[in-house]
């Protein structure tokens, strides 16, 4: 059942942000030859692939370690502090932003660049105003210790090993 919920919310949420909205924004825009591979388009594709990999890895950690999904209505039941979450507190959002930046580069689209900027701002406001207070209320000292050991947006090169506040 958890697998089905994870797949559903992955298709719904990142699918909307990364596929549906960019497609709607690009509809009617003059298009260049997207099948012509040059350095720019290869960079865009690699950036999209890296972001998608980060996103999928984090969704897996939410399901396996946290026993939940990426949706705020079905969040992890345990604080996720494994994998990429040992380097940065919000790797899933960073993965989404990598995909969006890759799309903007690949399609040479100012509209997608602007959209990526708006999404980044929305993520930051959501994290600061809703997600962090909610995690603090749910996990208390464990979250405080995690928060003091792992940065919000800029990944640590070395993973955090100890968070204090218990397992």
Buried (B, 14 or more C-beta within 10 A) or exposed (E): EEEEBBEBBBEBBBEEBBEEBBEEBBEEEEEEEEEEEEEEBEBBBBBBEBBBBBBBBBBEBBBBBBEBBBBEEBBBEBBBBEBBBBBBBBBBBBBBBBBBBBBBBBBBBEEBBEBBBEBBEEBBEBBEEEBBEEBBEBBEEBBBBBBEBBBEBEBEEEBBEEBEBEE
